Amino acid sequence: MKGRILHMTTALRMNKKIVRRFLLQTQSLLGRWPAVSLPSGPEQVMQLIRSLGCVQIDPVAAVTGNQHLVLGARDPGYTSEYLHTLLSDHKVFEYFANAACVIPIEDYAMFEPVRARLRDRLAPSLQGLENTVQHVLKRLEEEGPLPSRAFRAVERVSGYWDSADVPKTKDTSLALNLLLDSAAIRVVARQGNERYFHITESGLLEQGESTTAEIDLLTQKQALMDKYIHAYRVVDVRDPRLGWMKSTAAERRNDMAARVADGRMIPLEVEDVATPYYIRAEDEALLREMEREGPHYDTSGPVRFLPPLDNLLWRRERIVDLFDFHYKWEIYTPEVRRTYGYYAMPILHGDRLIGRMDPRLDRKTGMLTVRLLSMEETAPPVEEWIADFREGLYFFATMHGARSITVEKTVPKGLKKQLKSIL
């Protein structure tokens, strides 16, 4: 601990409700919404992404992509064009944080350890596709940004998701993915879910390389850890993704112990929760302020629908601990074994997760179909949330271009009759 000032840190003990409101506040998910209309635009969305740290990308579009649902649940004026503008204006980049994410461009150098690890791992695969890789790079250099469909495949190869004995992937598609993951190229624009690739600018590459040359690997990992903690805010060392770098359980415990010892992190004991959590020292004031305001908190509030890969849901164990809510995305569960549906979205009412809805949006007809609306057995009485639910569902439908809403099935069954009177 040479060079550090050691702090004797006493753990904070907090009520579960206060901690979850703190988490919702730092996730921009607490407070009246969308009743208060706020101005939006690319700059406001940029500020939101910085506040969140990053936003996970996913192409599955039961309604629209995960990244748009995340931002739309927090910014009532959001449209997908704002994010597309930020990407084409080089204000954000796409790379691996929690998974594939949209990240502020100023954080590019910070992710060099991740890029370096992937470059080393993918080098043999790139060499095995050398002719295709060189063809792809030459066309991008000569023609500028291109989508995957612009490249004609010479052969089929075993891609990321193929079995080794059944090659199904275009060789050019695999080359693009390998080059993207190793950061030789990057996504510079999107049209819907279609990505446009271009060679990574020399300035960005030099930024990462100079960072590597000037800063040792440990310091780089610490910067990534800072970024992770900023994004999660309430953290625990059980998380194998802690710091977004590969590490052992012992390394995670030692890193957190060092941060507690020098005063950067504070242990957090949550009532009725066995898991030790931690918050940043700079967040203590906000947490204590929310504790003081706790008795005056209005438990009613807006209804928001969170996508399966929402930032709040990244750590499923934390959702169980703080919200008493068990969530699994059933996209990979066979349909006959699903309980809540292919794209079940948790329903946030005020500071509670009270149920799930499984939506489908038909863009041709403008129909938003809720295939299943399932409320938790612990949800408050229906009269406490149904008006907010109606407002939230209508707003959700309007934001995503739906003109009508239908609910096919509800749990409990009697809820469907009550909904008919308000939809």
C-alpha positions as a Markdown table, in Angstrom:
| # | Residue | x | y | z |
|---|---|---|---|---|
| 1 | Met | 0.0 | 0.0 | 0.0 |
| 2 | Lys | 3.0 | 2.3 | -0.4 |
| 3 | Gly | 2.0 | 5.8 | -1.5 |
| 4 | Arg | -1.6 | 5.3 | -0.5 |
| 5 | Ile | -3.5 | 6.8 | 2.4 |
| 6 | Leu | -5.2 | 4.0 | 4.3 |
| 7 | His | -8.7 | 4.6 | 5.5 |
| 8 | Met | -10.5 | 2.7 | 8.3 |
| 9 | Thr | -13.9 | 2.3 | 6.5 |
| 10 | Thr | -17.0 | 1.3 | 8.4 |
| 11 | Ala | -19.6 | -0.5 | 6.3 |
| 12 | Leu | -22.8 | 1.4 | 5.6 |
| 13 | Arg | -25.9 | -0.4 | 6.6 |
| 14 | Met | -28.9 | 0.5 | 4.5 |
| 15 | Asn | -32.5 | -0.6 | 4.0 |
| 16 | Lys | -33.1 | -2.5 | 0.7 |
| 17 | Lys | -35.6 | 0.0 | -0.5 |
| 18 | Ile | -33.2 | 2.9 | -0.2 |
| 19 | Val | -30.4 | 1.0 | -2.0 |
| 20 | Arg | -32.7 | 0.1 | -4.9 |
| 21 | Arg | -33.9 | 3.7 | -5.2 |
| 22 | Phe | -30.3 | 4.8 | -5.3 |
| 23 | Leu | -29.6 | 2.3 | -8.0 |
| 24 | Leu | -32.6 | 3.4 | -10.0 |
| 25 | Gln | -31.7 | 7.1 | -9.6 |
| 26 | Thr | -28.1 | 6.5 | -10.9 |
| 27 | Gln | -29.7 | 4.5 | -13.8 |
| 28 | Ser | -32.0 | 7.4 | -14.7 |
| 29 | Leu | -35.0 | 5.3 | -13.9 |
| 30 | Leu | -36.6 | 7.0 | -10.9 |
| 31 | Gly | -39.1 | 9.9 | -10.9 |
| 32 | Arg | -42.1 | 11.0 | -12.8 |
| 33 | Trp | -41.9 | 10.0 | -16.4 |
| 34 | Pro | -43.1 | 10.6 | -19.1 |
| 35 | Ala | -45.4 | 13.1 | -17.6 |
| 36 | Val | -42.7 | 15.8 | -17.7 |
| 37 | Ser | -41.7 | 16.3 | -21.3 |
| 38 | Leu | -38.0 | 17.1 | -21.6 |
| 39 | Pro | -36.1 | 18.2 | -24.7 |
| 40 | Ser | -34.2 | 15.5 | -26.5 |
| 41 | Gly | -31.7 | 15.2 | -29.3 |
| 42 | Pro | -28.3 | 13.7 | -30.0 |
| 43 | Glu | -26.6 | 15.7 | -27.3 |
| 44 | Gln | -29.1 | 14.7 | -24.6 |
| 45 | Val | -28.7 | 11.1 | -25.7 |
| 46 | Met | -24.9 | 11.5 | -25.6 |
| 47 | Gln | -25.2 | 12.8 | -22.0 |
| 48 | Leu | -27.4 | 9.8 | -21.1 |
| 49 | Ile | -24.9 | 7.3 | -22.5 |
| 50 | Arg | -22.1 | 9.0 | -20.6 |
| 51 | Ser | -24.1 | 8.8 | -17.4 |
| 52 | Leu | -24.9 | 5.1 | -18.0 |
| 53 | Gly | -21.3 | 4.3 | -19.1 |
| 54 | Cys | -22.4 | 2.3 | -22.1 |
| 55 | Val | -25.5 | 0.7 | -23.6 |
| 56 | Gln | -25.7 | -2.9 | -24.8 |
| 57 | Ile | -26.5 | -3.6 | -28.4 |
| 58 | Asp | -28.7 | -6.5 | -29.5 |
| 59 | Pro | -30.3 | -7.0 | -32.9 |
| 60 | Val | -33.4 | -9.0 | -31.7 |
| 61 | Ala | -36.3 | -6.7 | -32.5 |
| 62 | Ala | -39.6 | -8.0 | -31.0 |
| 63 | Val | -40.2 | -4.2 | -30.8 |
| 64 | Thr | -36.9 | -2.7 | -31.6 |
| 65 | Gly | -33.2 | -3.3 | -30.7 |
| 66 | Asn | -32.2 | -3.4 | -27.1 |
| 67 | Gln | -30.1 | -0.3 | -27.3 |
| 68 | His | -33.1 | 1.8 | -28.4 |
| 69 | Leu | -35.4 | 0.3 | -25.7 |
| 70 | Val | -32.8 | 1.1 | -23.0 |
| 71 | Leu | -32.5 | 4.7 | -24.1 |
| 72 | Gly | -36.2 | 5.1 | -24.8 |
| 73 | Ala | -37.0 | 3.9 | -21.2 |
| 74 | Arg | -35.1 | 6.9 | -19.9 |
| 75 | Asp | -35.5 | 9.7 | -22.5 |
| 76 | Pro | -39.2 | 10.3 | -23.4 |
| 77 | Gly | -38.1 | 12.2 | -26.6 |
| 78 | Tyr | -35.7 | 9.5 | -27.8 |
| 79 | Thr | -35.7 | 8.3 | -31.4 |
| 80 | Ser | -33.3 | 5.8 | -33.0 |
| 81 | Glu | -32.0 | 8.4 | -35.4 |
| 82 | Tyr | -30.3 | 10.2 | -32.4 |
| 83 | Leu | -28.1 | 7.2 | -31.8 |
| 84 | His | -27.4 | 6.7 | -35.5 |
| 85 | Thr | -26.3 | 10.4 | -35.6 |
| 86 | Leu | -23.9 | 9.9 | -32.7 |
| 87 | Leu | -22.4 | 6.9 | -34.4 |
| 88 | Ser | -22.0 | 8.5 | -37.8 |
| 89 | Asp | -20.6 | 11.7 | -36.1 |
| 90 | His | -18.0 | 9.5 | -34.3 |
| 91 | Lys | -19.2 | 10.5 | -30.9 |
| 92 | Val | -19.6 | 6.9 | -29.9 |
| 93 | Phe | -18.1 | 3.6 | -30.9 |
| 94 | Glu | -19.2 | 0.0 | -30.7 |
| 95 | Tyr | -17.1 | -2.6 | -28.8 |
| 96 | Phe | -17.1 | -5.1 | -26.0 |
| 97 | Ala | -17.8 | -3.8 | -22.4 |
| 98 | Asn | -20.6 | -5.7 | -20.7 |
| 99 | Ala | -21.0 | -7.3 | -24.1 |
| 100 | Ala | -21.2 | -5.5 | -27.5 |
| 101 | Cys | -22.0 | -2.0 | -26.4 |
| 102 | Val | -22.3 | 1.6 | -27.5 |
| 103 | Ile | -19.5 | 3.5 | -25.7 |
| 104 | Pro | -18.5 | 7.2 | -25.6 |
| 105 | Ile | -15.6 | 7.7 | -28.1 |
| 106 | Glu | -13.5 | 9.4 | -25.4 |
| 107 | Asp | -13.2 | 6.0 | -23.7 |
| 108 | Tyr | -11.7 | 4.4 | -26.8 |
| 109 | Ala | -8.1 | 4.2 | -25.3 |
| 110 | Met | -9.4 | 2.7 | -22.1 |
| 111 | Phe | -10.5 | -0.5 | -23.9 |
| 112 | Glu | -7.0 | -1.3 | -25.4 |
| 113 | Pro | -6.5 | -4.2 | -23.0 |
| 114 | Val | -9.6 | -5.8 | -24.3 |
| 115 | Arg | -8.6 | -5.2 | -27.9 |
| 116 | Ala | -5.1 | -6.5 | -27.3 |
| 117 | Arg | -6.5 | -9.7 | -25.8 |
| 118 | Leu | -8.8 | -10.3 | -28.7 |
| 119 | Arg | -6.1 | -9.5 | -31.3 |
| 120 | Asp | -3.9 | -12.2 | -29.8 |
| 121 | Arg | -6.7 | -14.7 | -29.6 |
| 122 | Leu | -8.0 | -14.0 | -33.2 |
| 123 | Ala | -4.6 | -13.8 | -34.9 |
| 124 | Pro | -4.6 | -17.5 | -36.1 |
| 125 | Ser | -8.1 | -17.2 | -37.4 |
| 126 | Leu | -7.2 | -14.0 | -39.4 |
| 127 | Gln | -4.2 | -15.7 | -40.8 |
| 128 | Gly | -6.3 | -18.7 | -41.9 |
| 129 | Leu | -8.5 | -16.2 | -43.9 |
| 130 | Glu | -5.6 | -14.0 | -45.1 |
| 131 | Asn | -6.7 | -13.7 | -48.7 |
| 132 | Thr | -10.3 | -12.8 | -47.8 |
| 133 | Val | -9.1 | -10.4 | -45.1 |
| 134 | Gln | -6.8 | -8.6 | -47.5 |
| 135 | His | -9.7 | -8.4 | -50.1 |
| 136 | Val | -12.0 | -6.9 | -47.5 |
| 137 | Leu | -9.5 | -4.4 | -46.3 |
| 138 | Lys | -8.6 | -3.3 | -49.8 |
| 139 | Arg | -12.2 | -2.7 | -50.7 |
| 140 | Leu | -12.9 | -0.7 | -47.6 |
| 141 | Glu | -9.7 | 1.4 | -48.2 |
| 142 | Glu | -10.7 | 2.1 | -51.8 |
| 143 | Glu | -14.5 | 2.5 | -51.5 |
| 144 | Gly | -15.1 | 3.7 | -47.9 |
| 145 | Pro | -17.8 | 2.3 | -45.5 |
| 146 | Leu | -19.6 | -0.8 | -46.8 |
| 147 | Pro | -22.1 | -3.2 | -45.3 |
| 148 | Ser | -21.6 | -7.0 | -45.2 |
| 149 | Arg | -24.0 | -7.5 | -48.2 |
| 150 | Ala | -21.6 | -5.5 | -50.4 |
| 151 | Phe | -19.1 | -8.5 | -50.3 |
| 152 | Arg | -19.6 | -11.6 | -52.5 |
| 153 | Ala | -18.5 | -14.7 | -50.7 |
| 154 | Val | -16.0 | -17.1 | -52.4 |
| 155 | Glu | -16.7 | -20.0 | -50.0 |
| 156 | Arg | -18.6 | -21.0 | -46.8 |
| 157 | Val | -16.6 | -21.4 | -43.6 |
| 158 | Ser | -17.2 | -22.2 | -40.0 |
| 159 | Gly | -18.2 | -19.0 | -38.3 |
| 160 | Tyr | -18.6 | -18.1 | -34.7 |
| 161 | Trp | -21.9 | -19.9 | -34.3 |
| 162 | Asp | -21.4 | -22.8 | -36.8 |
| 163 | Ser | -20.4 | -26.3 | -35.9 |
| 164 | Ala | -16.9 | -27.2 | -37.3 |
| 165 | Asp | -18.2 | -29.8 | -39.7 |
| 166 | Val | -21.1 | -27.7 | -41.1 |
| 167 | Pro | -19.7 | -24.5 | -42.5 |
| 168 | Lys | -22.5 | -22.0 | -43.1 |
| 169 | Thr | -20.9 | -18.5 | -42.8 |
| 170 | Lys | -19.7 | -16.4 | -45.8 |
| 171 | Asp | -16.0 | -16.1 | -45.7 |
| 172 | Thr | -16.3 | -12.3 | -46.1 |
| 173 | Ser | -18.7 | -12.1 | -43.2 |
| 174 | Leu | -16.4 | -14.0 | -40.9 |
| 175 | Ala | -13.5 | -11.8 | -42.1 |
| 176 | Leu | -15.5 | -8.7 | -41.2 |
| 177 | Asn | -16.4 | -10.1 | -37.7 |
| 178 | Leu | -12.8 | -11.0 | -37.0 |
| 179 | Leu | -11.5 | -7.6 | -38.2 |
| 180 | Leu | -14.2 | -5.9 | -36.1 |
| 181 | Asp | -13.4 | -7.8 | -32.9 |
| 182 | Ser | -9.7 | -7.2 | -33.3 |
| 183 | Ala | -10.5 | -3.5 | -34.0 |
| 184 | Ala | -8.8 | -3.3 | -37.4 |
| 185 | Ile | -12.2 | -2.0 | -38.6 |
| 186 | Arg | -15.1 | -0.5 | -36.8 |
| 187 | Val | -18.8 | 0.2 | -37.3 |
| 188 | Val | -19.1 | 3.8 | -38.5 |
| 189 | Ala | -22.8 | 3.9 | -39.4 |
| 190 | Arg | -26.1 | 1.9 | -39.1 |
| 191 | Gln | -29.2 | 1.8 | -41.2 |
| 192 | Gly | -31.6 | 0.0 | -39.0 |
| 193 | Asn | -29.7 | -3.1 | -37.9 |
| 194 | Glu | -27.4 | -3.1 | -40.9 |
| 195 | Arg | -23.9 | -2.1 | -40.0 |
| 196 | Tyr | -21.5 | -0.2 | -42.2 |
| 197 | Phe | -17.8 | -1.0 | -41.7 |
| 198 | His | -14.7 | 1.1 | -42.3 |
| 199 | Ile | -11.0 | 0.8 | -41.5 |
| 200 | Thr | -10.3 | 2.2 | -37.9 |
| 201 | Glu | -8.9 | 5.7 | -38.1 |
| 202 | Ser | -5.2 | 5.8 | -37.5 |
| 203 | Gly | -5.8 | 8.5 | -34.8 |
| 204 | Leu | -7.9 | 6.1 | -32.7 |
| 205 | Leu | -5.4 | 3.3 | -33.2 |
| 206 | Glu | -2.5 | 5.5 | -32.1 |
| 207 | Gln | -4.5 | 6.7 | -29.1 |
| 208 | Gly | -4.8 | 3.1 | -27.9 |
| 209 | Glu | -1.2 | 2.2 | -28.7 |
| 210 | Ser | 0.2 | 5.3 | -27.1 |
| 211 | Thr | -1.9 | 4.5 | -24.0 |
| 212 | Thr | -0.4 | 1.0 | -23.9 |
| 213 | Ala | 3.1 | 2.4 | -24.3 |
| 214 | Glu | 2.7 | 5.0 | -21.6 |
| 215 | Ile | 0.6 | 3.2 | -19.0 |
| 216 | Asp | 1.3 | -0.2 | -17.6 |
| 217 | Leu | -1.3 | -3.0 | -17.9 |
| 218 | Leu | -2.3 | -2.8 | -14.2 |
| 219 | Thr | -3.2 | 0.9 | -14.6 |
| 220 | Gln | -5.2 | 0.2 | -17.7 |
| 221 | Lys | -7.2 | -2.5 | -15.9 |
| 222 | Gln | -7.9 | -0.1 | -13.1 |
| 223 | Ala | -9.3 | 2.4 | -15.5 |
| 224 | Leu | -11.6 | -0.3 | -16.9 |
| 225 | Met | -12.6 | -1.2 | -13.4 |
| 226 | Asp | -13.5 | 2.4 | -12.7 |
| 227 | Lys | -15.6 | 2.4 | -15.9 |
| 228 | Tyr | -17.4 | -0.8 | -14.8 |
| 229 | Ile | -18.1 | 0.6 | -11.3 |
| 230 | His | -19.4 | 3.8 | -12.8 |
| 231 | Ala | -21.8 | 1.8 | -14.9 |
| 232 | Tyr | -23.0 | -0.6 | -12.2 |
| 233 | Arg | -22.8 | 1.7 | -9.1 |
| 234 | Val | -23.8 | -1.0 | -6.6 |
| 235 | Val | -21.2 | -3.8 | -7.2 |
| 236 | Asp | -20.2 | -7.2 | -5.7 |
| 237 | Val | -17.0 | -9.2 | -6.2 |
| 238 | Arg | -18.9 | -12.4 | -7.1 |
| 239 | Asp | -19.5 | -11.0 | -10.6 |
| 240 | Pro | -17.1 | -12.7 | -13.0 |
| 241 | Arg | -17.4 | -9.7 | -15.4 |
| 242 | Leu | -16.2 | -7.3 | -12.7 |
| 243 | Gly | -13.9 | -4.9 | -14.5 |
| 244 | Trp | -14.8 | -6.3 | -17.9 |
| 245 | Met | -11.5 | -8.2 | -17.9 |
| 246 | Lys | -10.8 | -11.9 | -17.2 |
| 247 | Ser | -9.8 | -12.3 | -13.5 |
| 248 | Thr | -10.0 | -14.8 | -10.8 |
| 249 | Ala | -12.2 | -14.6 | -7.7 |
| 250 | Ala | -9.1 | -13.9 | -5.6 |
| 251 | Glu | -8.0 | -11.1 | -7.9 |
| 252 | Arg | -11.5 | -9.5 | -7.7 |
| 253 | Arg | -11.5 | -9.7 | -3.9 |
| 254 | Asn | -8.0 | -8.2 | -3.6 |
| 255 | Asp | -8.8 | -5.4 | -6.0 |
| 256 | Met | -11.9 | -4.4 | -4.0 |
| 257 | Ala | -10.1 | -4.7 | -0.7 |
| 258 | Ala | -7.4 | -2.3 | -2.0 |
| 259 | Arg | -10.1 | 0.2 | -3.1 |
| 260 | Val | -11.8 | 0.0 | 0.3 |
| 261 | Ala | -8.4 | 0.5 | 2.0 |
| 262 | Asp | -7.6 | 3.7 | 0.2 |
| 263 | Gly | -11.1 | 5.1 | 0.5 |
| 264 | Arg | -12.3 | 4.8 | -3.1 |
| 265 | Met | -15.0 | 2.3 | -2.2 |
| 266 | Ile | -17.3 | 1.8 | 0.8 |
| 267 | Pro | -18.7 | -1.6 | 1.9 |
| 268 | Leu | -22.5 | -1.7 | 1.8 |
| 269 | Glu | -24.5 | -4.0 | 4.0 |
| 270 | Val | -28.1 | -4.3 | 2.7 |
| 271 | Glu | -30.6 | -5.3 | 5.3 |
| 272 | Asp | -31.9 | -8.9 | 4.8 |
| 273 | Val | -29.3 | -9.5 | 2.0 |
| 274 | Ala | -26.3 | -11.8 | 2.7 |
| 275 | Thr | -24.2 | -10.6 | -0.2 |
| 276 | Pro | -21.6 | -7.9 | 0.6 |
| 277 | Tyr | -22.0 | -4.9 | -1.8 |
| 278 | Tyr | -19.9 | -1.8 | -2.5 |
| 279 | Ile | -20.4 | 1.7 | -3.7 |
| 280 | Arg | -18.1 | 4.5 | -4.7 |
| 281 | Ala | -17.1 | 6.8 | -1.9 |
| 282 | Glu | -18.3 | 9.8 | -3.9 |
| 283 | Asp | -21.8 | 8.2 | -4.0 |
| 284 | Glu | -22.2 | 8.1 | -0.2 |
| 285 | Ala | -23.8 | 11.5 | -0.1 |
| 286 | Leu | -26.5 | 10.7 | -2.6 |
| 287 | Leu | -27.3 | 7.4 | -0.8 |
| 288 | Arg | -27.6 | 9.2 | 2.5 |
| 289 | Glu | -29.8 | 11.9 | 1.0 |
| 290 | Met | -32.1 | 9.2 | -0.4 |
| 291 | Glu | -32.2 | 7.7 | 3.1 |
| 292 | Arg | -33.3 | 11.0 | 4.5 |
| 293 | Glu | -36.0 | 11.4 | 1.9 |
| 294 | Gly | -37.2 | 7.8 | 2.2 |
| 295 | Pro | -40.1 | 8.4 | 4.5 |
| 296 | His | -41.5 | 10.9 | 2.0 |
| 297 | Tyr | -41.1 | 8.7 | -1.1 |
| 298 | Asp | -44.3 | 8.3 | -3.2 |
| 299 | Thr | -44.5 | 4.6 | -4.0 |
| 300 | Ser | -46.7 | 5.3 | -7.0 |
| 301 | Gly | -45.0 | 6.3 | -10.1 |
| 302 | Pro | -44.5 | 5.8 | -13.8 |
| 303 | Val | -44.5 | 2.4 | -15.5 |
| 304 | Arg | -41.5 | 1.7 | -17.7 |
| 305 | Phe | -40.8 | -1.5 | -19.7 |
| 306 | Leu | -37.2 | -2.7 | -19.5 |
| 307 | Pro | -35.6 | -4.8 | -22.3 |
| 308 | Pro | -33.9 | -8.1 | -21.4 |
| 309 | Leu | -30.4 | -6.5 | -21.7 |
| 310 | Asp | -31.2 | -3.3 | -19.9 |
| 311 | Asn | -28.3 | -1.9 | -17.8 |
| 312 | Leu | -30.4 | -2.4 | -14.6 |
| 313 | Leu | -30.7 | -6.1 | -15.4 |
| 314 | Trp | -27.1 | -6.9 | -16.2 |
| 315 | Arg | -26.5 | -8.4 | -12.8 |
| 316 | Arg | -29.4 | -10.8 | -12.3 |
| 317 | Glu | -28.3 | -11.7 | -8.7 |
| 318 | Arg | -28.5 | -8.0 | -7.7 |
| 319 | Ile | -32.1 | -7.8 | -9.0 |
| 320 | Val | -33.0 | -10.8 | -6.8 |
| 321 | Asp | -31.3 | -9.2 | -3.8 |
| 322 | Leu | -32.7 | -5.6 | -4.2 |
| 323 | Phe | -36.0 | -6.2 | -5.9 |
| 324 | Asp | -36.9 | -9.7 | -4.9 |
| 325 | Phe | -37.4 | -10.4 | -8.6 |
| 326 | His | -36.1 | -13.4 | -10.5 |
| 327 | Tyr | -35.5 | -12.7 | -14.2 |
| 328 | Lys | -34.3 | -15.0 | -17.0 |
| 329 | Trp | -34.4 | -14.1 | -20.7 |
| 330 | Glu | -36.1 | -17.1 | -22.3 |
| 331 | Ile | -35.1 | -16.4 | -25.9 |
| 332 | Tyr | -32.9 | -19.6 | -25.8 |
| 333 | Thr | -35.5 | -21.7 | -23.9 |
| 334 | Pro | -37.6 | -23.9 | -26.1 |
| 335 | Glu | -41.0 | -22.3 | -26.7 |
| 336 | Val | -43.0 | -25.1 | -24.9 |
| 337 | Arg | -40.9 | -24.6 | -21.8 |
| 338 | Arg | -41.1 | -20.8 | -21.6 |
| 339 | Thr | -42.9 | -19.3 | -18.6 |
| 340 | Tyr | -43.1 | -15.6 | -19.5 |
| 341 | Gly | -42.3 | -15.5 | -23.2 |
| 342 | Tyr | -39.6 | -14.9 | -25.9 |
| 343 | Tyr | -39.1 | -11.2 | -25.1 |
| 344 | Ala | -40.5 | -10.8 | -21.6 |
| 345 | Met | -39.8 | -7.2 | -20.5 |
| 346 | Pro | -39.8 | -6.5 | -16.7 |
| 347 | Ile | -42.3 | -3.9 | -15.7 |
| 348 | Leu | -40.9 | -1.2 | -13.4 |
| 349 | His | -43.5 | 0.7 | -11.4 |
| 350 | Gly | -42.0 | 3.4 | -9.3 |
| 351 | Asp | -39.2 | 1.6 | -7.4 |
| 352 | Arg | -40.6 | -2.0 | -7.8 |
| 353 | Leu | -40.5 | -4.6 | -10.5 |
| 354 | Ile | -44.1 | -5.8 | -10.5 |
| 355 | Gly | -44.4 | -8.1 | -13.6 |
| 356 | Arg | -43.4 | -8.8 | -17.2 |
| 357 | Met | -44.9 | -8.2 | -20.6 |
| 358 | Asp | -44.0 | -10.1 | -23.8 |
| 359 | Pro | -44.6 | -7.7 | -26.7 |
| 360 | Arg | -44.5 | -8.0 | -30.5 |
| 361 | Leu | -44.8 | -5.0 | -32.8 |
| 362 | Asp | -46.1 | -5.5 | -36.3 |
| 363 | Arg | -44.7 | -2.5 | -38.2 |
| 364 | Lys | -46.9 | -3.2 | -41.2 |
| 365 | Thr | -50.2 | -3.0 | -39.3 |
| 366 | Gly | -49.1 | -0.8 | -36.4 |
| 367 | Met | -50.3 | -3.4 | -33.9 |
| 368 | Leu | -48.5 | -3.8 | -30.6 |
| 369 | Thr | -49.5 | -7.3 | -29.3 |
| 370 | Val | -48.8 | -8.2 | -25.7 |
| 371 | Arg | -48.8 | -12.0 | -25.9 |
| 372 | Leu | -48.6 | -12.3 | -22.2 |
| 373 | Leu | -48.9 | -9.8 | -19.3 |
| 374 | Ser | -47.8 | -11.6 | -16.1 |
| 375 | Met | -47.9 | -9.9 | -12.8 |
| 376 | Glu | -45.9 | -11.0 | -9.8 |
| 377 | Glu | -47.8 | -12.6 | -6.9 |
| 378 | Thr | -46.2 | -9.9 | -4.7 |
| 379 | Ala | -47.4 | -7.0 | -7.0 |
| 380 | Pro | -49.5 | -4.4 | -5.2 |
| 381 | Pro | -53.3 | -4.3 | -5.6 |
| 382 | Val | -54.2 | -3.6 | -9.3 |
| 383 | Glu | -55.8 | -0.3 | -8.4 |
| 384 | Glu | -52.4 | 1.0 | -7.2 |
| 385 | Trp | -50.8 | 0.6 | -10.6 |
| 386 | Ile | -53.3 | 0.2 | -13.4 |
| 387 | Ala | -53.6 | 3.9 | -14.3 |
| 388 | Asp | -49.9 | 4.3 | -14.4 |
| 389 | Phe | -49.7 | 1.0 | -16.5 |
| 390 | Arg | -52.2 | 2.4 | -19.0 |
| 391 | Glu | -50.2 | 5.7 | -19.3 |
| 392 | Gly | -46.9 | 3.8 | -19.6 |
| 393 | Leu | -48.2 | 1.3 | -22.2 |
| 394 | Tyr | -49.7 | 4.0 | -24.4 |
| 395 | Phe | -46.5 | 6.0 | -24.3 |
| 396 | Phe | -44.4 | 2.9 | -25.1 |
| 397 | Ala | -46.7 | 2.1 | -28.0 |
| 398 | Thr | -46.6 | 5.6 | -29.4 |
| 399 | Met | -42.8 | 5.9 | -29.0 |
| 400 | His | -42.3 | 2.8 | -31.1 |
| 401 | Gly | -44.8 | 3.6 | -33.8 |
| 402 | Ala | -47.7 | 1.4 | -32.8 |
| 403 | Arg | -51.2 | 2.6 | -33.5 |
| 404 | Ser | -53.2 | 0.0 | -31.6 |
| 405 | Ile | -52.7 | -2.3 | -28.7 |
| 406 | Thr | -54.1 | -5.8 | -27.9 |
| 407 | Val | -53.4 | -8.0 | -24.9 |
| 408 | Glu | -53.8 | -11.8 | -25.6 |
| 409 | Lys | -53.3 | -13.4 | -22.2 |
| 410 | Thr | -52.8 | -12.2 | -18.6 |
| 411 | Val | -51.7 | -13.8 | -15.3 |
| 412 | Pro | -53.9 | -13.6 | -13.3 |
| 413 | Lys | -56.6 | -14.4 | -15.9 |
| 414 | Gly | -59.1 | -11.9 | -14.4 |
| 415 | Leu | -56.7 | -9.0 | -15.2 |
| 416 | Lys | -57.6 | -9.2 | -18.9 |
| 417 | Lys | -61.2 | -8.1 | -18.2 |
| 418 | Gln | -60.0 | -5.2 | -16.1 |
| 419 | Leu | -57.6 | -4.1 | -18.9 |
| 420 | Lys | -60.3 | -4.1 | -21.5 |
| 421 | Ser | -61.9 | -1.1 | -19.8 |
| 422 | Ile | -58.8 | 1.0 | -20.0 |
| 423 | Leu | -57.2 | 0.0 | -23.4 |
